[in-house]
Amino acid sequence: MRISLIFVSLLLASCSWLLPHKVEIRQGNLISPEMLARVKVGMTQMQIKAALGTPLVNDPFHANRWDYIYRFEQEGKLIEEKRMTLYFENNTLQRIDNAAPAK
């Protein structure tokens, strides 16, 4: 009995150094350079949706602004973040703000 208790204690202690697996997390819209090249000022909202997909953020307080955000986390650390904001007026694209990655 004593030997089994010691064996089980050693077995459990030997597993304590293992770390849990952390999943890669990819969120948002990944916009490739090819997709971005298709977007031009003057396009309609429907044309933009066909080229890029639905925006991640559709703010009701800024209906004429669409935000495309992409985040990639690995092992709990931010690896990559990209943001792109499109501004519309009368259903037509007026400006593209392809911001530098946020840190």
Backbone as ProteinMPNN parsed JSONL, in Angstrom:
{"seq_chain_A": "MRISLIFVSLLLASCSWLLPHKVEIRQGNLISPEMLARVKVGMTQMQIKAALGTPLVNDPFHANRWDYIYRFEQEGKLIEEKRMTLYFENNTLQRIDNAAPAK", "coords_chain_A": {"N_chain_A": [[0.827, -1.197, 0.0], [1.892, 1.229, 0.819], [3.939, 1.551, -1.041], [2.474, 1.77, -3.424], [1.178, 4.208, -2.959], [3.339, 5.98, -2.858], [4.267, 5.623, -5.472], [2.077, 6.591, -7.005], [2.063, 9.255, -6.124], [4.555, 10.158, -7.081], [4.1, 9.801, -9.798], [2.019, 11.637, -10.322], [3.32, 14.023, -9.619], [5.28, 14.13, -11.559], [3.916, 14.901, -13.814], [3.319, 17.537, -13.501], [4.812, 19.546, -14.726], [3.935, 19.912, -17.282], [2.487, 22.071, -19.672], [-0.639, 23.642, -20.476], [-2.245, 23.291, -23.678], [-2.356, 25.977, -25.908], [-4.584, 27.459, -28.013], [-4.381, 28.555, -31.412], [-5.661, 31.659, -32.332], [-7.603, 33.114, -34.681], [-9.178, 35.918, -35.786], [-11.706, 37.808, -37.402], [-11.602, 39.592, -40.567], [-9.512, 38.531, -42.99], [-7.723, 40.348, -45.154], [-6.363, 40.114, -48.183], [-3.564, 41.315, -50.2], [-4.315, 41.137, -52.89], [-7.108, 41.165, -52.766], [-7.485, 43.71, -51.701], [-6.516, 45.248, -53.786], [-8.575, 45.151, -55.599], [-10.439, 46.904, -54.66], [-11.764, 50.078, -55.117], [-12.033, 53.634, -54.964], [-15.247, 55.015, -55.261], [-16.711, 52.756, -55.709], [-19.702, 50.837, -54.999], [-21.474, 49.955, -51.942], [-22.428, 47.335, -52.124], [-20.731, 46.251, -54.075], [-18.328, 46.352, -52.693], [-18.861, 44.562, -50.596], [-19.033, 42.227, -52.109], [-16.4, 41.982, -52.952], [-14.797, 42.008, -50.594], [-16.242, 40.871, -48.527], [-18.507, 40.767, -45.681], [-18.217, 43.46, -43.362], [-16.364, 43.306, -40.265], [-17.016, 44.97, -38.133], [-19.897, 46.804, -37.82], [-20.965, 49.618, -37.152], [-23.724, 51.124, -35.642], [-23.813, 53.818, -35.009], [-22.093, 55.019, -36.726], [-22.889, 54.729, -39.572], [-21.951, 55.064, -42.13], [-19.428, 54.094, -42.165], [-17.238, 51.419, -42.447], [-15.571, 48.847, -40.79], [-12.877, 46.734, -41.126], [-11.268, 44.236, -39.513], [-8.512, 42.291, -38.499], [-7.163, 39.807, -36.454], [-4.539, 37.882, -35.069], [-3.662, 35.552, -32.777], [-1.284, 33.705, -30.95], [-0.456, 31.268, -28.699], [-1.38, 32.901, -26.649], [-0.282, 35.371, -27.242], [-0.256, 38.361, -29.127], [0.183, 38.164, -32.5], [-0.28, 39.242, -35.03], [-2.001, 42.078, -36.272], [-4.35, 43.727, -38.199], [-5.922, 46.552, -39.613], [-8.555, 48.069, -41.413], [-10.387, 50.714, -42.639], [-13.304, 51.758, -44.219], [-14.876, 54.469, -45.787], [-18.018, 55.758, -46.571], [-20.231, 57.636, -48.702], [-23.422, 58.469, -49.582], [-23.874, 55.772, -50.368], [-21.549, 55.207, -51.746], [-18.11, 54.495, -52.033], [-15.812, 56.607, -50.513], [-13.359, 56.999, -49.232], [-10.398, 55.223, -48.234], [-8.976, 53.96, -45.411], [-6.218, 52.52, -44.648], [-4.888, 51.506, -42.112], [-1.805, 51.399, -40.255], [-0.48, 48.496, -38.575], [-1.857, 48.029, -35.344], [-0.345, 48.365, -32.155]], "CA_chain_A": [[0.0, 0.0, 0.0], [2.772, 2.384, 0.919], [4.66, 1.66, -2.307], [1.546, 2.302, -4.422], [0.952, 5.615, -2.65], [4.548, 6.687, -3.298], [4.285, 5.562, -6.933], [1.052, 7.51, -7.502], [2.535, 10.612, -5.824], [5.62, 10.467, -8.039], [3.489, 9.882, -11.12], [1.308, 12.915, -10.402], [4.304, 15.107, -9.56], [6.031, 14.186, -12.817], [3.072, 15.518, -14.845], [3.028, 18.926, -13.16], [5.572, 20.478, -15.563], [3.276, 20.063, -18.573], [1.673, 23.273, -19.822], [-1.816, 23.399, -21.319], [-2.155, 23.711, -25.08], [-3.06, 27.221, -26.2], [-5.063, 27.402, -29.387], [-4.21, 29.728, -32.27], [-6.936, 32.348, -32.498], [-7.67, 34.028, -35.827], [-10.486, 36.558, -35.764], [-11.937, 38.92, -38.306], [-11.526, 39.47, -42.02], [-8.159, 38.604, -43.539], [-7.776, 41.021, -46.45], [-5.105, 39.91, -48.907], [-3.252, 42.428, -51.109], [-5.092, 40.973, -54.119], [-8.467, 41.63, -52.477], [-7.414, 45.159, -51.523], [-6.287, 45.857, -55.103], [-9.865, 45.209, -56.305], [-11.276, 47.956, -54.072], [-11.477, 51.405, -55.675], [-12.935, 54.724, -54.586], [-16.359, 55.124, -56.203], [-17.481, 51.506, -55.721], [-20.865, 50.82, -54.111], [-21.36, 49.068, -50.786], [-22.635, 45.954, -52.583], [-19.505, 45.829, -54.754], [-17.32, 46.143, -51.647], [-19.205, 43.295, -49.934], [-18.689, 41.136, -53.023], [-14.943, 41.876, -53.037], [-14.146, 41.809, -49.294], [-17.098, 40.217, -47.545], [-19.168, 41.64, -44.718], [-17.255, 43.999, -42.398], [-16.429, 42.757, -38.917], [-17.703, 45.944, -37.292], [-20.88, 47.632, -38.517], [-21.373, 50.481, -36.053], [-24.953, 51.857, -35.959], [-23.593, 55.249, -34.819], [-21.312, 55.466, -37.885], [-23.411, 53.844, -40.621], [-21.189, 55.257, -43.366], [-18.054, 53.636, -41.934], [-17.099, 49.972, -42.278], [-14.266, 48.479, -40.248], [-12.397, 45.366, -41.337], [-10.2, 44.015, -38.537], [-7.996, 40.915, -38.445], [-6.233, 39.563, -35.337], [-4.0, 36.527, -34.967], [-2.985, 35.32, -31.504], [-0.708, 32.374, -30.813], [0.012, 31.046, -27.332], [-1.772, 34.037, -25.825], [0.424, 36.59, -27.643], [-0.702, 38.945, -30.387], [1.181, 37.995, -33.556], [-0.564, 40.141, -36.15], [-3.276, 42.796, -36.25], [-4.508, 44.63, -39.339], [-7.18, 47.299, -39.608], [-8.867, 48.848, -42.603], [-11.669, 51.396, -42.494], [-13.841, 52.3, -45.466], [-15.835, 55.543, -45.547], [-18.986, 55.873, -47.661], [-21.155, 58.76, -48.753], [-24.467, 58.128, -50.557], [-23.665, 54.385, -50.8], [-20.371, 55.153, -52.609], [-16.849, 54.553, -51.287], [-15.133, 57.893, -50.656], [-11.993, 56.995, -48.703], [-9.9, 53.981, -47.643], [-7.949, 54.183, -44.39], [-5.544, 51.241, -44.425], [-4.016, 51.885, -41.006], [-0.68, 50.54, -39.881], [-0.87, 47.578, -37.503], [-1.898, 48.558, -33.984], [0.553, 47.634, -31.254]], "C_chain_A": [[0.868, 1.256, 0.0], [3.514, 2.615, -0.405], [3.731, 2.217, -3.391], [1.275, 3.784, -4.189], [2.149, 6.455, -3.098], [4.596, 6.732, -4.825], [3.281, 6.548, -7.537], [1.479, 8.959, -7.264], [3.617, 11.041, -6.804], [5.058, 10.632, -9.449], [2.77, 11.22, -11.307], [2.271, 14.099, -10.403], [5.067, 15.236, -10.877], [5.223, 14.845, -13.933], [2.855, 17.008, -14.602], [3.774, 19.929, -14.032], [4.923, 20.705, -16.925], [2.407, 21.316, -18.587], [0.465, 22.967, -20.703], [-1.584, 23.919, -22.737], [-2.954, 24.99, -25.269], [-3.341, 27.268, -27.693], [-4.71, 28.693, -30.128], [-5.582, 30.353, -32.481], [-6.807, 33.339, -33.65], [-9.087, 34.593, -35.86], [-10.55, 37.65, -36.819], [-11.824, 38.559, -39.767], [-10.072, 39.599, -42.458], [-8.267, 39.166, -44.953], [-6.408, 40.873, -47.109], [-4.818, 41.133, -49.79], [-4.032, 42.349, -52.421], [-6.524, 41.476, -53.932], [-8.489, 43.154, -52.368], [-7.233, 45.872, -52.861], [-7.585, 45.988, -55.901], [-10.743, 46.361, -55.837], [-10.82, 49.318, -54.588], [-12.489, 52.413, -55.141], [-13.99, 54.855, -55.677], [-17.196, 53.856, -56.287], [-18.652, 51.611, -54.75], [-20.62, 49.861, -52.95], [-21.54, 47.609, -51.189], [-21.389, 45.42, -53.287], [-18.391, 45.542, -53.744], [-17.594, 44.829, -50.924], [-18.852, 42.104, -50.806], [-17.179, 40.914, -53.061], [-14.297, 41.471, -51.717], [-14.955, 40.994, -48.297], [-17.706, 41.246, -46.605], [-18.151, 42.17, -43.715], [-17.453, 43.39, -41.017], [-17.226, 43.676, -38.0], [-18.616, 46.783, -38.177], [-21.557, 48.477, -37.45], [-22.64, 51.261, -36.417], [-24.801, 53.376, -35.793], [-22.779, 55.858, -35.96], [-21.68, 54.571, -39.067], [-22.626, 53.951, -41.923], [-19.735, 54.822, -43.227], [-18.057, 52.128, -41.702], [-15.683, 49.674, -41.818], [-13.999, 47.004, -40.496], [-11.181, 45.19, -40.432], [-9.81, 42.547, -38.567], [-6.993, 40.828, -37.307], [-5.816, 38.102, -35.34], [-3.213, 36.436, -33.671], [-2.498, 33.884, -31.462], [-0.087, 32.287, -29.43], [-0.239, 32.27, -26.452], [-1.1, 35.351, -26.188], [-0.088, 37.057, -29.005], [0.429, 38.862, -31.403], [0.974, 39.033, -34.656], [-1.92, 40.804, -35.942], [-3.288, 43.778, -37.41], [-5.874, 45.291, -39.243], [-7.33, 48.05, -40.924], [-10.262, 49.427, -42.413], [-12.058, 51.999, -43.834], [-14.918, 53.326, -45.12], [-16.703, 55.729, -46.787], [-19.761, 57.175, -47.548], [-22.127, 58.467, -49.886], [-24.217, 56.763, -51.196], [-22.443, 54.213, -51.716], [-19.111, 55.313, -51.76], [-16.128, 55.862, -51.59], [-13.662, 57.835, -50.247], [-11.666, 55.639, -48.107], [-8.802, 54.353, -46.662], [-7.35, 52.822, -44.056], [-4.473, 51.476, -43.373], [-2.885, 50.893, -40.801], [-1.119, 49.642, -38.738], [-0.82, 48.246, -36.135], [-0.992, 47.728, -33.095], [0.063, 47.749, -29.846]], "O_chain_A": [[0.605, 2.214, -0.727], [3.688, 3.757, -0.829], [4.154, 3.049, -4.193], [1.154, 4.54, -5.153], [1.969, 7.534, -3.662], [4.93, 7.765, -5.405], [3.611, 7.262, -8.484], [1.271, 9.806, -8.132], [3.595, 12.167, -7.302], [5.494, 11.504, -10.2], [2.909, 11.858, -12.351], [2.051, 15.075, -11.121], [5.456, 16.338, -11.263], [5.808, 15.305, -14.913], [2.252, 17.677, -15.441], [3.378, 21.094, -14.066], [5.331, 21.611, -17.652], [1.68, 21.588, -17.632], [0.548, 22.114, -21.587], [-0.825, 24.864, -22.954], [-4.103, 25.077, -24.837], [-2.438, 27.132, -28.518], [-4.735, 29.78, -29.551], [-6.551, 29.652, -32.775], [-6.01, 34.276, -33.6], [-10.065, 33.851, -35.951], [-9.559, 38.329, -37.087], [-11.933, 37.397, -40.158], [-9.47, 40.663, -42.312], [-8.837, 38.53, -45.839], [-5.42, 41.441, -46.644], [-5.73, 41.902, -50.094], [-4.374, 43.38, -53.002], [-7.085, 42.126, -54.814], [-9.398, 43.808, -52.879], [-7.742, 46.977, -53.048], [-7.686, 46.842, -56.782], [-11.682, 46.752, -56.531], [-9.642, 49.664, -54.506], [-13.65, 52.082, -54.901], [-13.676, 54.812, -56.866], [-18.278, 53.87, -56.874], [-18.604, 52.383, -53.792], [-19.683, 49.063, -52.972], [-20.866, 46.734, -50.645], [-21.033, 44.254, -53.111], [-17.61, 44.606, -53.918], [-16.668, 44.061, -50.666], [-18.416, 41.072, -50.295], [-16.726, 39.777, -53.188], [-13.354, 40.68, -51.708], [-14.404, 40.48, -47.324], [-17.447, 42.443, -46.723], [-17.298, 41.41, -43.255], [-18.563, 43.008, -40.645], [-18.02, 43.209, -37.184], [-18.173, 47.392, -39.151], [-22.596, 48.097, -36.911], [-22.637, 51.992, -37.407], [-25.575, 54.138, -36.371], [-22.775, 57.076, -36.138], [-20.874, 53.752, -39.507], [-22.637, 53.023, -42.731], [-18.903, 55.146, -44.076], [-18.796, 51.626, -40.855], [-14.714, 50.182, -42.383], [-14.793, 46.141, -40.123], [-10.187, 45.905, -40.567], [-10.667, 41.667, -38.65], [-6.089, 41.656, -37.197], [-6.625, 37.207, -35.579], [-2.224, 37.145, -33.481], [-3.199, 32.963, -31.88], [0.713, 33.139, -29.043], [0.591, 32.625, -25.615], [-1.321, 36.356, -25.512], [-0.321, 36.254, -29.908], [1.504, 39.424, -31.192], [1.932, 39.627, -35.151], [-2.871, 40.166, -35.49], [-2.355, 44.563, -37.584], [-6.856, 44.665, -38.843], [-6.367, 48.59, -41.47], [-11.2, 48.71, -42.066], [-11.257, 52.659, -44.496], [-15.769, 53.08, -44.266], [-16.198, 55.841, -47.904], [-19.926, 57.737, -46.465], [-21.71, 58.241, -51.021], [-24.331, 56.61, -52.413], [-22.315, 53.188, -52.386], [-19.056, 56.166, -50.875], [-15.865, 56.192, -52.746], [-12.82, 58.521, -50.827], [-12.536, 54.976, -47.542], [-7.814, 54.986, -47.035], [-7.917, 52.064, -43.269], [-3.294, 51.626, -43.696], [-2.997, 49.712, -41.129], [-2.042, 49.992, -38.002], [0.142, 48.942, -35.808], [-0.889, 46.514, -33.271], [0.679, 47.202, -28.931]]}, "name": "protein", "num_of_chains": 1, "seq": "MRISLIFVSLLLASCSWLLPHKVEIRQGNLISPEMLARVKVGMTQMQIKAALGTPLVNDPFHANRWDYIYRFEQEGKLIEEKRMTLYFENNTLQRIDNAAPAK"}
